[in-house]
Amino acid sequence: MPICFMIMPYGRKSTQVEKGKGPSEIDFNALWDKAYVPVIKRLGYEPIRADQDVGALIINQMLERLYFADLVLADVTIANGNVYYEIGIRHAAQRAGCVLLASDWSKGLFDVAQLRTVRYPMSEGDISDVTAENIREAIEKPIATLLEGTSPMFDAVKGYPDKVDSSMTSTMQDYLHDLAQLQGSIRSIRALPLAQRMVQAKALAVKYGGPPVTSPVAIALLRCLREAVFGSDDWRNVLDFIARLSPSLAKQAEFQEQRAFALSNLGDDLGSIAELEALIDEYGPTPERFGLLGGRFRRLSNKADAPGEKLRLLNLAIDAYERGMDLDLNEYYCSCNLPRLYRARNCKGDGRLAEIVLAQVMMSCDRALARGASDEYLPQTLLTSAFDAGDAAKAEEFAQRINILDPAPYKTQRLVDDLAMSASQVTNAKRRARLDAIVTRLRASLSP
């Protein structure tokens, strides 16, 4: 019988899906045994899965089977790095015979989300007999239909792998050369004083951003514009750039995120929240998206006058940050905001929650330092965590490491506001005075 090689997680795995939109966990072994194996056999293939390899050279066996298998099925219900890597190998190795599958509620990451995927119903993750039957009925005919579908690699590069048109090679080399020049120009803009960057960034956007601009170029230009923001009005340049993009580009998640961020910095927090909620609904949650959402609710809470409305918005901010934190405990973007917000809410148990999350944030920072992460927000997170812990000595040490003159004013202002809030929550007068002194020095750096 021909062989079908299945790419999928195994064992029980968390889905990290929003509550109410799918099961919190999936038993992938049961999904394999009760749904995939019967369908594969009915289609006339011998089923085999990666975790059944028991030899010493697992990677070699996996690569061999990806190349030689008559059919490859890949379950992309959850974002799994191994699964994505193996799909890429198969797409590059064989012209046809790779079919993607996923539950009807899952949200794939951007690259894989663009590929045609067979969807199936899955209301619970234990894979009951009824669920398995529904999955089998949903996937058998579509798999048979897509067996001969062309790999995107073979489809995109005509003549791949050994008969590629030389003129196409030359065209692509010219494009890559232009892209290298663009990236060089962006590096030059970053070297300018902050107040001078926007003029050059706008000129670069005009030069390279006209139609038909490609997605990588548009993203590079958008990030350049954002990094060049000096005053609040500069955010209009970000919105104007997105507005000039084609509808197909503008609806991509990257541009929707930046549009929401720009709207908020121009004072339209409600419009930003609407954009972010639509983005999460369409493309799925990420720590970045929940972090942006939490920040918008937090700003509205700070502006609210009525105590009840202030608390309602604060609860929404905390909820968004918590959901973002739960997606990935290694990401400190969401969790680092929670300790001071718990203390500001000051409900029963909030003090203990602040201590627990603060410890988790510090562990995340330690892991980032250990792996040599180059994140501009890591030094700031270390500083805010020292403030949240009321550790004046550590705060003074970390404050000396931060270059507060170069980042855009909106970044520095946000950092200073967070530090001031944390300092105000410290009960020890001597430590609070030392922390207040750091805040005063940082505020002075914002003055013209």
Secondary structure, 3 states (H helix, E strand, C coil): CCEEEEECCCCEEECCCCCCCCCCEEEHHHHHHHHHHHHHHHCCCEEEEHHHCCCCCHHHHHHHHHHHCCEEEEECCCCCHHHHHHHHHHHHHCCECEEEEEECCCCCCHHHHCCCEEEECCCCCCCCHHHHHHHHHHHHHHHHHHCCCECHHHHHCCCCCCCCCHHHHHHHHHHHHHHHHHHHHHHHHHCCCHHHHHHHHHHHHHHHCCCCCCHHHHHHHHHHHHHCCCCHHHHHHHHHHHHHCCHHHHCCHHHHHHHHHHHHHCCCHHHHHHHHHHHHHHHCCCHHHHHHHHHHHHHHHHHCCCHHHHHHHHHHHHHHHHHHHHHCCCCHHHHCCHHHHHHHHCCCCHHHHHHHHHHHHHHHHHHHHHCCCCCCHHHHHHHHHHHHCCCHHHHHHHHCCCCCCCCCHHHHHHHHHHHHHHHHCCCCHHHHHHHHHHHHHHHHHCCC
